Amino acid sequence: MSRKYKFHNPTAAYFVSFATVYWIDVFTREMYLKALVDSIRYCRAHKGMELFA
């Protein structure tokens, strides 16, 4: 499976899901949570991503 996902319809809403390696507790460890939040903020500011949930 390709890791380079492409979204072809810029006006559509997409559902994105992911899994972590070794069940890392992303939302309780500050270091991992910060990386996730920073990535989402970057996508919203520079790539036009809208977050609905």
CHARMM-style PDB file with segment names, atoms N, HN, CA, C and O in Angstrom:
ATOM      1  N   MET     1       0.840  -1.182   0.000  1.00  0.00      PROA
ATOM      2  CA  MET     1       0.000   0.000   0.000  1.00  0.00      PROA
ATOM      3  C   MET     1       0.883   1.242   0.000  1.00  0.00      PROA
ATOM      4  O   MET     1       1.871   1.302   0.731  1.00  0.00      PROA
ATOM      5  N   SER     2       0.536   2.216  -0.804  1.00  0.00      PROA
ATOM      6  HN  SER     2      -0.267   2.167  -1.398  1.00  0.00      PROA
ATOM      7  CA  SER     2       1.304   3.454  -0.890  1.00  0.00      PROA
ATOM      8  C   SER     2       1.151   4.281   0.374  1.00  0.00      PROA
ATOM      9  O   SER     2       0.069   4.346   0.958  1.00  0.00      PROA
ATOM     10  N   ARG     3       2.227   4.906   0.787  1.00  0.00      PROA
ATOM     11  HN  ARG     3       3.105   4.853   0.312  1.00  0.00      PROA
ATOM     12  CA  ARG     3       2.171   5.815   1.931  1.00  0.00      PROA
ATOM     13  C   ARG     3       2.009   7.259   1.488  1.00  0.00      PROA
ATOM     14  O   ARG     3       1.937   8.160   2.323  1.00  0.00      PROA
ATOM     15  N   LYS     4       1.952   7.485   0.193  1.00  0.00      PROA
ATOM     16  HN  LYS     4       2.011   6.753  -0.486  1.00  0.00      PROA
ATOM     17  CA  LYS     4       1.766   8.829  -0.347  1.00  0.00      PROA
ATOM     18  C   LYS     4       0.309   8.978  -0.765  1.00  0.00      PROA
ATOM     19  O   LYS     4      -0.036   8.779  -1.929  1.00  0.00      PROA
ATOM     20  N   TYR     5      -0.529   9.325   0.181  1.00  0.00      PROA
ATOM     21  HN  TYR     5      -0.249   9.487   1.127  1.00  0.00      PROA
ATOM     22  CA  TYR     5      -1.946   9.436  -0.089  1.00  0.00      PROA
ATOM     23  C   TYR     5      -2.213  10.700  -0.885  1.00  0.00      PROA
ATOM     24  O   TYR     5      -1.573  11.730  -0.671  1.00  0.00      PROA
ATOM     25  N   LYS     6      -3.159  10.611  -1.802  1.00  0.00      PROA
ATOM     26  HN  LYS     6      -3.679   9.775  -1.976  1.00  0.00      PROA
ATOM     27  CA  LYS     6      -3.517  11.757  -2.615  1.00  0.00      PROA
ATOM     28  C   LYS     6      -5.025  11.978  -2.491  1.00  0.00      PROA
ATOM     29  O   LYS     6      -5.819  11.045  -2.612  1.00  0.00      PROA
ATOM     30  N   PHE     7      -5.388  13.199  -2.255  1.00  0.00      PROA
ATOM     31  HN  PHE     7      -4.743  13.958  -2.157  1.00  0.00      PROA
ATOM     32  CA  PHE     7      -6.785  13.575  -2.162  1.00  0.00      PROA
ATOM     33  C   PHE     7      -7.103  14.406  -3.400  1.00  0.00      PROA
ATOM     34  O   PHE     7      -6.585  15.511  -3.563  1.00  0.00      PROA
ATOM     35  N   HSD     8      -7.948  13.877  -4.263  1.00  0.00      PROA
ATOM     36  HN  HSD     8      -8.369  12.979  -4.131  1.00  0.00      PROA
ATOM     37  CA  HSD     8      -8.159  14.478  -5.570  1.00  0.00      PROA
ATOM     38  C   HSD     8      -9.290  15.499  -5.620  1.00  0.00      PROA
ATOM     39  O   HSD     8      -9.374  16.268  -6.578  1.00  0.00      PROA
ATOM     40  N   ASN     9     -10.132  15.526  -4.646  1.00  0.00      PROA
ATOM     41  HN  ASN     9     -10.064  14.901  -3.868  1.00  0.00      PROA
ATOM     42  CA  ASN     9     -11.250  16.470  -4.654  1.00  0.00      PROA
ATOM     43  C   ASN     9     -11.072  17.453  -3.502  1.00  0.00      PROA
ATOM     44  O   ASN     9     -11.376  17.114  -2.358  1.00  0.00      PROA
ATOM     45  N   PRO    10     -10.588  18.660  -3.777  1.00  0.00      PROA
ATOM     46  CA  PRO    10     -10.311  19.620  -2.691  1.00  0.00      PROA
ATOM     47  C   PRO    10     -11.549  20.131  -1.966  1.00  0.00      PROA
ATOM     48  O   PRO    10     -11.424  20.739  -0.903  1.00  0.00      PROA
ATOM     49  N   THR    11     -12.738  19.900  -2.510  1.00  0.00      PROA
ATOM     50  HN  THR    11     -12.840  19.405  -3.373  1.00  0.00      PROA
ATOM     51  CA  THR    11     -13.949  20.379  -1.844  1.00  0.00      PROA
ATOM     52  C   THR    11     -14.625  19.291  -1.017  1.00  0.00      PROA
ATOM     53  O   THR    11     -15.604  19.563  -0.323  1.00  0.00      PROA
ATOM     54  N   ALA    12     -14.119  18.077  -1.083  1.00  0.00      PROA
ATOM     55  HN  ALA    12     -13.323  17.857  -1.647  1.00  0.00      PROA
ATOM     56  CA  ALA    12     -14.735  16.962  -0.361  1.00  0.00      PROA
ATOM     57  C   ALA    12     -14.186  16.859   1.063  1.00  0.00      PROA
ATOM     58  O   ALA    12     -13.085  17.324   1.357  1.00  0.00      PROA
ATOM     59  N   ALA    13     -14.965  16.251   1.921  1.00  0.00      PROA
ATOM     60  HN  ALA    13     -15.859  15.873   1.683  1.00  0.00      PROA
ATOM     61  CA  ALA    13     -14.508  15.941   3.278  1.00  0.00      PROA
ATOM     62  C   ALA    13     -13.976  14.514   3.280  1.00  0.00      PROA
ATOM     63  O   ALA    13     -14.569  13.633   2.659  1.00  0.00      PROA
ATOM     64  N   TYR    14     -12.887  14.282   3.958  1.00  0.00      PROA
ATOM     65  HN  TYR    14     -12.405  14.998   4.463  1.00  0.00      PROA
ATOM     66  CA  TYR    14     -12.274  12.964   4.014  1.00  0.00      PROA
ATOM     67  C   TYR    14     -12.184  12.500   5.457  1.00  0.00      PROA
ATOM     68  O   TYR    14     -11.973  13.301   6.367  1.00  0.00      PROA
ATOM     69  N   PHE    15     -12.347  11.203   5.658  1.00  0.00      PROA
ATOM     70  HN  PHE    15     -12.519  10.552   4.918  1.00  0.00      PROA
ATOM     71  CA  PHE    15     -12.166  10.585   6.961  1.00  0.00      PROA
ATOM     72  C   PHE    15     -10.774   9.983   6.979  1.00  0.00      PROA
ATOM     73  O   PHE    15     -10.427   9.186   6.108  1.00  0.00      PROA
ATOM     74  N   VAL    16      -9.981  10.358   7.963  1.00  0.00      PROA
ATOM     75  HN  VAL    16     -10.264  11.005   8.671  1.00  0.00      PROA
ATOM     76  CA  VAL    16      -8.617   9.853   8.065  1.00  0.00      PROA
ATOM     77  C   VAL    16      -8.473   9.090   9.366  1.00  0.00      PROA
ATOM     78  O   VAL    16      -8.889   9.572  10.420  1.00  0.00      PROA
ATOM     79  N   SER    17      -7.899   7.924   9.303  1.00  0.00      PROA
ATOM     80  HN  SER    17      -7.561   7.532   8.447  1.00  0.00      PROA
ATOM     81  CA  SER    17      -7.682   7.091  10.471  1.00  0.00      PROA
ATOM     82  C   SER    17      -6.249   6.596  10.454  1.00  0.00      PROA
ATOM     83  O   SER    17      -5.638   6.493   9.390  1.00  0.00      PROA
ATOM     84  N   PHE    18      -5.713   6.292  11.613  1.00  0.00      PROA
ATOM     85  HN  PHE    18      -6.210   6.376  12.477  1.00  0.00      PROA
ATOM     86  CA  PHE    18      -4.350   5.781  11.661  1.00  0.00      PROA
ATOM     87  C   PHE    18      -4.187   4.867  12.855  1.00  0.00      PROA
ATOM     88  O   PHE    18      -5.006   4.862  13.774  1.00  0.00      PROA
ATOM     89  N   ALA    19      -3.132   4.105  12.827  1.00  0.00      PROA
ATOM     90  HN  ALA    19      -2.467   4.109  12.080  1.00  0.00      PROA
ATOM     91  CA  ALA    19      -2.784   3.223  13.943  1.00  0.00      PROA
ATOM     92  C   ALA    19      -1.354   3.519  14.343  1.00  0.00      PROA
ATOM     93  O   ALA    19      -0.566   4.005  13.531  1.00  0.00      PROA
ATOM     94  N   THR    20      -1.019   3.233  15.569  1.00  0.00      PROA
ATOM     95  HN  THR    20      -1.658   2.838  16.228  1.00  0.00      PROA
ATOM     96  CA  THR    20       0.338   3.482  16.037  1.00  0.00      PROA
ATOM     97  C   THR    20       1.109   2.174  16.139  1.00  0.00      PROA
ATOM     98  O   THR    20       0.529   1.105  16.332  1.00  0.00      PROA
ATOM     99  N   VAL    21       2.407   2.278  16.009  1.00  0.00      PROA
ATOM    100  HN  VAL    21       2.878   3.146  15.852  1.00  0.00      PROA
ATOM    101  CA  VAL    21       3.277   1.118  16.127  1.00  0.00      PROA
ATOM    102  C   VAL    21       3.436   0.782  17.606  1.00  0.00      PROA
ATOM    103  O   VAL    21       3.695   1.669  18.418  1.00  0.00      PROA
ATOM    104  N   TYR    22       3.286  -0.462  17.953  1.00  0.00      PROA
ATOM    105  HN  TYR    22       3.075  -1.183  17.293  1.00  0.00      PROA
ATOM    106  CA  TYR    22       3.425  -0.950  19.334  1.00  0.00      PROA
ATOM    107  C   TYR    22       2.455  -0.284  20.303  1.00  0.00      PROA
ATOM    108  O   TYR    22       2.737  -0.205  21.498  1.00  0.00      PROA
ATOM    109  N   TRP    23       1.326   0.190  19.808  1.00  0.00      PROA
ATOM    110  HN  TRP    23       1.097   0.125  18.837  1.00  0.00      PROA
ATOM    111  CA  TRP    23       0.296   0.793  20.652  1.00  0.00      PROA
ATOM    112  C   TRP    23       0.834   1.925  21.533  1.00  0.00      PROA
ATOM    113  O   TRP    23       0.486   2.021  22.709  1.00  0.00      PROA
ATOM    114  N   ILE    24       1.677   2.773  20.961  1.00  0.00      PROA
ATOM    115  HN  ILE    24       1.960   2.696  20.005  1.00  0.00      PROA
ATOM    116  CA  ILE    24       2.219   3.930  21.697  1.00  0.00      PROA
ATOM    117  C   ILE    24       1.051   4.798  22.162  1.00  0.00      PROA
ATOM    118  O   ILE    24       0.134   5.085  21.394  1.00  0.00      PROA
ATOM    119  N   ASP    25       1.095   5.200  23.393  1.00  0.00      PROA
ATOM    120  HN  ASP    25       1.841   4.967  24.017  1.00  0.00      PROA
ATOM    121  CA  ASP    25       0.014   6.009  23.958  1.00  0.00      PROA
ATOM    122  C   ASP    25       0.195   7.480  23.559  1.00  0.00      PROA
ATOM    123  O   ASP    25       0.720   8.288  24.325  1.00  0.00      PROA
ATOM    124  N   VAL    26      -0.251   7.800  22.350  1.00  0.00      PROA
ATOM    125  HN  VAL    26      -0.678   7.144  21.728  1.00  0.00      PROA
ATOM    126  CA  VAL    26      -0.051   9.110  21.738  1.00  0.00      PROA
ATOM    127  C   VAL    26      -0.678  10.232  22.555  1.00  0.00      PROA
ATOM    128  O   VAL    26      -0.091  11.308  22.664  1.00  0.00      PROA
ATOM    129  N   PHE    27      -1.836  10.010  23.120  1.00  0.00      PROA
ATOM    130  HN  PHE    27      -2.313   9.135  23.031  1.00  0.00      PROA
ATOM    131  CA  PHE    27      -2.558  11.099  23.759  1.00  0.00      PROA
ATOM    132  C   PHE    27      -2.234  11.283  25.236  1.00  0.00      PROA
ATOM    133  O   PHE    27      -2.770  12.199  25.860  1.00  0.00      PROA
ATOM    134  N   THR    28      -1.399  10.468  25.804  1.00  0.00      PROA
ATOM    135  HN  THR    28      -0.964   9.724  25.297  1.00  0.00      PROA
ATOM    136  CA  THR    28      -1.041  10.652  27.206  1.00  0.00      PROA
ATOM    137  C   THR    28       0.423  11.024  27.395  1.00  0.00      PROA
ATOM    138  O   THR    28       0.806  11.475  28.475  1.00  0.00      PROA
ATOM    139  N   ARG    29       1.241  10.846  26.379  1.00  0.00      PROA
ATOM    140  HN  ARG    29       0.930  10.479  25.502  1.00  0.00      PROA
ATOM    141  CA  ARG    29       2.643  11.266  26.465  1.00  0.00      PROA
ATOM    142  C   ARG    29       2.804  12.611  25.771  1.00  0.00      PROA
ATOM    143  O   ARG    29       2.536  12.744  24.577  1.00  0.00      PROA
ATOM    144  N   GLU    30       3.242  13.599  26.531  1.00  0.00      PROA
ATOM    145  HN  GLU    30       3.460  13.491  27.501  1.00  0.00      PROA
ATOM    146  CA  GLU    30       3.332  14.978  26.051  1.00  0.00      PROA
ATOM    147  C   GLU    30       4.137  15.092  24.756  1.00  0.00      PROA
ATOM    148  O   GLU    30       3.750  15.837  23.856  1.00  0.00      PROA
ATOM    149  N   MET    31       5.236  14.376  24.654  1.00  0.00      PROA
ATOM    150  HN  MET    31       5.550  13.771  25.386  1.00  0.00      PROA
ATOM    151  CA  MET    31       6.109  14.466  23.488  1.00  0.00      PROA
ATOM    152  C   MET    31       5.363  14.037  22.212  1.00  0.00      PROA
ATOM    153  O   MET    31       5.473  14.704  21.183  1.00  0.00      PROA
ATOM    154  N   TYR    32       4.614  12.942  22.272  1.00  0.00      PROA
ATOM    155  HN  TYR    32       4.524  12.401  23.108  1.00  0.00      PROA
ATOM    156  CA  TYR    32       3.899  12.451  21.104  1.00  0.00      PROA
ATOM    157  C   TYR    32       2.690  13.327  20.786  1.00  0.00      PROA
ATOM    158  O   TYR    32       2.399  13.589  19.619  1.00  0.00      PROA
ATOM    159  N   LEU    33       2.007  13.765  21.797  1.00  0.00      PROA
ATOM    160  HN  LEU    33       2.243  13.552  22.745  1.00  0.00      PROA
ATOM    161  CA  LEU    33       0.852  14.632  21.598  1.00  0.00      PROA
ATOM    162  C   LEU    33       1.273  15.939  20.935  1.00  0.00      PROA
ATOM    163  O   LEU    33       0.595  16.420  20.027  1.00  0.00      PROA
ATOM    164  N   LYS    34       2.376  16.513  21.377  1.00  0.00      PROA
ATOM    165  HN  LYS    34       2.927  16.122  22.114  1.00  0.00      PROA
ATOM    166  CA  LYS    34       2.872  17.766  20.792  1.00  0.00      PROA
ATOM    167  C   LYS    34       3.204  17.587  19.317  1.00  0.00      PROA
ATOM    168  O   LYS    34       2.883  18.455  18.505  1.00  0.00      PROA
ATOM    169  N   ALA    35       3.837  16.482  18.957  1.00  0.00      PROA
ATOM    170  HN  ALA    35       4.098  15.776  19.615  1.00  0.00      PROA
ATOM    171  CA  ALA    35       4.170  16.221  17.547  1.00  0.00      PROA
ATOM    172  C   ALA    35       2.904  16.126  16.700  1.00  0.00      PROA
ATOM    173  O   ALA    35       2.861  16.657  15.590  1.00  0.00      PROA
ATOM    174  N   LEU    36       1.880  15.459  17.210  1.00  0.00      PROA
ATOM    175  HN  LEU    36       1.915  15.028  18.111  1.00  0.00      PROA
ATOM    176  CA  LEU    36       0.624  15.325  16.485  1.00  0.00      PROA
ATOM    177  C   LEU    36      -0.067  16.676  16.329  1.00  0.00      PROA
ATOM    178  O   LEU    36      -0.513  17.024  15.236  1.00  0.00      PROA
ATOM    179  N   VAL    37      -0.155  17.434  17.412  1.00  0.00      PROA
ATOM    180  HN  VAL    37       0.207  17.151  18.300  1.00  0.00      PROA
ATOM    181  CA  VAL    37      -0.804  18.745  17.377  1.00  0.00      PROA
ATOM    182  C   VAL    37      -0.053  19.695  16.449  1.00  0.00      PROA
ATOM    183  O   VAL    37      -0.679  20.428  15.683  1.00  0.00      PROA
ATOM    184  N   ASP    38       1.272  19.694  16.504  1.00  0.00      PROA
ATOM    185  HN  ASP    38       1.781  19.098  17.125  1.00  0.00      PROA
ATOM    186  CA  ASP    38       2.068  20.548  15.622  1.00  0.00      PROA
ATOM    187  C   ASP    38       1.840  20.194  14.156  1.00  0.00      PROA
ATOM    188  O   ASP    38       1.762  21.083  13.308  1.00  0.00      PROA
ATOM    189  N   SER    39       1.736  18.919  13.854  1.00  0.00      PROA
ATOM    190  HN  SER    39       1.799  18.196  14.542  1.00  0.00      PROA
ATOM    191  CA  SER    39       1.494  18.475  12.476  1.00  0.00      PROA
ATOM    192  C   SER    39       0.134  18.940  11.977  1.00  0.00      PROA
ATOM    193  O   SER    39       0.007  19.397  10.841  1.00  0.00      PROA
ATOM    194  N   ILE    40      -0.880  18.824  12.825  1.00  0.00      PROA
ATOM    195  HN  ILE    40      -0.777  18.453  13.748  1.00  0.00      PROA
ATOM    196  CA  ILE    40      -2.224  19.270  12.447  1.00  0.00      PROA
ATOM    197  C   ILE    40      -2.242  20.777  12.259  1.00  0.00      PROA
ATOM    198  O   ILE    40      -2.837  21.270  11.300  1.00  0.00      PROA
ATOM    199  N   ARG    41      -1.609  21.510  13.145  1.00  0.00      PROA
ATOM    200  HN  ARG    41      -1.126  21.110  13.924  1.00  0.00      PROA
ATOM    201  CA  ARG    41      -1.550  22.979  13.013  1.00  0.00      PROA
ATOM    202  C   ARG    41      -0.854  23.388  11.718  1.00  0.00      PROA
ATOM    203  O   ARG    41      -1.295  24.317  11.041  1.00  0.00      PROA
ATOM    204  N   TYR    42       0.230  22.698  11.374  1.00  0.00      PROA
ATOM    205  HN  TYR    42       0.588  21.943  11.923  1.00  0.00      PROA
ATOM    206  CA  TYR    42       0.953  23.003  10.138  1.00  0.00      PROA
ATOM    207  C   TYR    42       0.048  22.778   8.924  1.00  0.00      PROA
ATOM    208  O   TYR    42      -0.022  23.621   8.029  1.00  0.00      PROA
ATOM    209  N   CYS    43      -0.630  21.656   8.902  1.00  0.00      PROA
ATOM    210  HN  CYS    43      -0.574  20.972   9.629  1.00  0.00      PROA
ATOM    211  CA  CYS    43      -1.513  21.349   7.771  1.00  0.00      PROA
ATOM    212  C   CYS    43      -2.649  22.359   7.653  1.00  0.00      PROA
ATOM    213  O   CYS    43      -3.038  22.729   6.545  1.00  0.00      PROA
ATOM    214  N   ARG    44      -3.172  22.797   8.764  1.00  0.00      PROA
ATOM    215  HN  ARG    44      -2.856  22.496   9.664  1.00  0.00      PROA
ATOM    216  CA  ARG    44      -4.236  23.803   8.739  1.00  0.00      PROA
ATOM    217  C   ARG    44      -3.722  25.139   8.233  1.00  0.00      PROA
ATOM    218  O   ARG    44      -4.407  25.809   7.461  1.00  0.00      PROA
ATOM    219  N   ALA    45      -2.511  25.543   8.661  1.00  0.00      PROA
ATOM    220  HN  ALA    45      -1.954  24.999   9.288  1.00  0.00      PROA
ATOM    221  CA  ALA    45      -1.963  26.850   8.301  1.00  0.00      PROA
ATOM    222  C   ALA    45      -1.389  26.897   6.887  1.00  0.00      PROA
ATOM    223  O   ALA    45      -1.499  27.921   6.213  1.00  0.00      PROA
ATOM    224  N   HSD    46      -0.780  25.807   6.431  1.00  0.00      PROA
ATOM    225  HN  HSD    46      -0.691  24.975   6.979  1.00  0.00      PROA
ATOM    226  CA  HSD    46      -0.036  25.852   5.171  1.00  0.00      PROA
ATOM    227  C   HSD    46      -0.611  25.001   4.048  1.00  0.00      PROA
ATOM    228  O   HSD    46      -0.222  25.168   2.892  1.00  0.00      PROA
ATOM    229  N   LYS    47      -1.510  24.111   4.355  1.00  0.00      PROA
ATOM    230  HN  LYS    47      -1.826  23.975   5.294  1.00  0.00      PROA
ATOM    231  CA  LYS    47      -2.033  23.228   3.315  1.00  0.00      PROA
ATOM    232  C   LYS    47      -3.547  23.339   3.148  1.00  0.00      PROA
ATOM    233  O   LYS    47      -4.144  22.607   2.359  1.00  0.00      PROA
ATOM    234  N   GLY    48      -4.161  24.250   3.885  1.00  0.00      PROA
ATOM    235  HN  GLY    48      -3.676  24.845   4.526  1.00  0.00      PROA
ATOM    236  CA  GLY    48      -5.590  24.484   3.720  1.00  0.00      PROA
ATOM    237  C   GLY    48      -6.488  23.424   4.335  1.00  0.00      PROA
ATOM    238  O   GLY    48      -7.666  23.342   3.988  1.00  0.00      PROA
ATOM    239  N   MET    49      -5.967  22.625   5.227  1.00  0.00      PROA
ATOM    240  HN  MET    49      -5.010  22.692   5.510  1.00  0.00      PROA
ATOM    241  CA  MET    49      -6.777  21.580   5.852  1.00  0.00      PROA
ATOM    242  C   MET    49      -7.805  22.207   6.796  1.00  0.00      PROA
ATOM    243  O   MET    49      -7.482  23.124   7.551  1.00  0.00      PROA
ATOM    244  N   GLU    50      -9.025  21.716   6.752  1.00  0.00      PROA
ATOM    245  HN  GLU    50      -9.288  20.971   6.139  1.00  0.00      PROA
ATOM    246  CA  GLU    50     -10.051  22.114   7.695  1.00  0.00      PROA
ATOM    247  C   GLU    50     -10.312  20.918   8.610  1.00  0.00      PROA
ATOM    248  O   GLU    50     -10.438  19.786   8.144  1.00  0.00      PROA
ATOM    249  N   LEU    51     -10.390  21.177   9.898  1.00  0.00      PROA
ATOM    250  HN  LEU    51     -10.288  22.096  10.277  1.00  0.00      PROA
ATOM    251  CA  LEU    51     -10.580  20.108  10.881  1.00  0.00      PROA
ATOM    252  C   LEU    51     -12.008  20.199  11.421  1.00  0.00      PROA
ATOM    253  O   LEU    51     -12.423  21.245  11.919  1.00  0.00      PROA
ATOM    254  N   PHE    52     -12.744  19.113  11.320  1.00  0.00      PROA
ATOM    255  HN  PHE    52     -12.406  18.263  10.916  1.00  0.00      PROA
ATOM    256  CA  PHE    52     -14.152  19.099  11.742  1.00  0.00      PROA
ATOM    257  C   PHE    52     -14.373  18.355  13.051  1.00  0.00      PROA
ATOM    258  O   PHE    52     -15.476  18.401  13.595  1.00  0.00      PROA
ATOM    259  N   ALA    53     -13.377  17.684  13.564  1.00  0.00      PROA
ATOM    260  HN  ALA    53     -12.481  17.646  13.122  1.00  0.00      PROA
ATOM    261  CA  ALA    53     -13.562  16.966  14.813  1.00  0.00      PROA
ATOM    262  C   ALA    53     -12.246  16.867  15.546  1.00  0.00      PROA
ATOM    263  OT1 ALA    53     -12.187  16.292  16.633  1.00  0.00      PROA
TER     264      ALA     53
END
